[in-house]
Amino acid sequence: MSFRATVESMSKIMDEMGITELDLERQFLFGVYRKHIHLSKQQVAAPAAVVPTTLGTSNMTPAMASANPEISGYVLKSPMVGVAYLASEPGAKPFVTVGSAVKSGDTVALVEAMKTFNPIKSDKDGVIKEILVTDGQAVEYDQPLIVIE
């Protein structure tokens, strides 16, 4: 079984059993490798109930409306838990801005995980419609980062 298949299998079992932490230890000829892993999932909040008033308008406050915006377009999601960065280094020009054109394969952000910067590449040609994260924001697995039209 490949390493990836092993990790996927372990992840599935951990999810089924409700386990969120794992300690790994492997002995080698010249030492011992130990690793503590903490898994987390993005909690999906239930949408707020909207009750129409007698005038046909809803009682949704502006804060409630901005908390659950409808996202339309192609959404690039984080492939891992980490910290999102919108530029290659502090003070540098961002990879993309709202309204900029991107091609498939262009780097649009970075996600740092375990001191490794992983490029997030567009897998679609289009125009950046919305950037859903801020520079330096912690992100969860499968969290929407950028919307492309």
C-alpha positions in Angstrom: 0.0 0.0 0.0 1.4 3.4 -0.9 2.0 6.1 1.7 -0.8 8.3 0.4 -3.2 5.4 0.5 -2.2 4.6 4.0 -2.7 8.2 5.1 -6.1 8.3 3.4 -7.1 5.1 5.0 -6.0 6.3 8.5 -7.8 9.6 8.0 -11.0 7.8 7.1 -10.8 5.5 10.1 -10.0 8.5 12.4 -13.0 10.4 11.0 -15.3 7.5 11.6 -14.1 7.0 15.2 -14.0 10.8 16.0 -10.3 10.8 16.6 -8.6 14.2 16.1 -5.1 13.6 17.3 -2.5 11.0 16.5 1.1 10.3 17.7 3.4 8.5 15.3 6.7 6.9 16.2 9.0 5.1 13.9 12.4 3.6 14.8 15.3 3.8 12.4 18.8 2.5 12.6 20.2 5.9 13.8 17.3 7.3 15.8 13.6 7.6 16.4 11.1 9.7 14.4 8.2 11.1 16.4 5.4 13.2 15.1 2.2 14.5 16.7 -0.6 15.2 14.3 -3.8 17.2 15.1 -6.6 17.0 12.5 -9.3 19.5 12.3 -12.2 20.1 10.1 -13.9 23.4 9.2 -17.2 23.5 11.1 -20.0 24.4 8.8 -22.4 26.7 10.5 -26.1 26.1 10.0 -27.6 28.9 8.0 -29.6 31.4 10.0 -33.4 31.1 9.7 -35.0 34.0 7.8 -38.6 34.7 8.8 -40.5 37.0 6.4 -42.3 39.9 8.0 -45.8 41.1 7.1 -44.4 43.5 4.5 -42.7 40.7 2.6 -39.2 41.6 3.6 -37.0 39.5 5.7 -35.7 40.2 9.2 -32.2 39.4 8.3 -29.8 42.0 9.6 -26.9 43.4 7.4 -24.5 41.5 9.6 -26.3 38.3 9.0 -26.4 38.9 5.2 -22.6 39.5 5.1 -21.9 36.4 7.3 -23.4 34.0 4.7 -22.8 35.5 1.3 -23.8 33.5 -1.8 -20.7 32.6 -3.7 -21.1 32.3 -7.4 -18.4 31.3 -9.9 -15.5 28.8 -9.7 -14.1 28.6 -6.2 -10.5 27.7 -5.4 -10.3 25.9 -2.1 -7.4 25.3 0.3 -6.0 21.8 -0.1 -4.7 21.8 3.5 -4.8 23.4 6.9 -2.4 26.3 7.2 -1.9 30.0 6.8 -2.8 31.7 3.6 -0.6 34.4 2.1 -1.6 36.5 -0.9 2.0 37.7 -1.8 5.4 36.0 -2.0 6.8 38.0 1.0 5.7 40.8 3.3 5.4 44.1 1.4 5.5 42.4 -2.0 2.9 42.8 -4.7 0.0 40.4 -4.3 -0.2 37.4 -6.7 -3.7 38.5 -7.8 -6.2 41.3 -7.1 -9.9 41.5 -7.7 -10.4 42.0 -11.5 -7.1 40.6 -12.6 -7.0 37.9 -15.3 -5.5 34.5 -14.5 -4.6 31.5 -16.6 -4.6 27.9 -15.6 -1.4 27.2 -13.7 -0.9 30.8 -12.4 -0.1 31.0 -8.7 -2.8 32.9 -6.9 -1.8 32.4 -3.2 0.4 30.4 -0.9 -0.6 28.2 2.0 2.1 27.6 4.6 1.8 24.3 6.4 4.6 22.9 8.6 7.0 25.7 7.5 6.5 24.8 3.9 5.0 27.3 1.5 2.6 25.5 -0.9 1.6 27.4 -4.1 -2.1 27.5 -4.8 -2.5 27.5 -8.6 -5.5 28.4 -10.6 -6.9 25.4 -12.5 -9.1 27.6 -14.7 -8.7 30.6 -16.9 -10.7 33.6 -15.9 -10.9 36.8 -13.9 -10.6 37.1 -10.1 -14.1 37.9 -8.8 -13.5 37.8 -5.1 -10.7 37.1 -2.6 -12.2 35.4 0.4 -9.2 35.4 2.8 -6.8 38.0 4.1 -3.1 37.9 4.1 -1.8 35.8 7.0 -5.2 34.3 7.8 -5.4 30.7 9.1 -7.4 28.5 6.8 -8.9 25.0 7.1 -8.9 22.1 4.6 -11.4 22.8 1.8 -12.0 26.4 2.8 -12.9 28.7 -0.1 -10.0 31.1 -0.9 -10.6 32.8 -4.2 -13.6 33.0 -6.7 -12.8 33.0 -10.4 -15.3 33.9 -13.1 
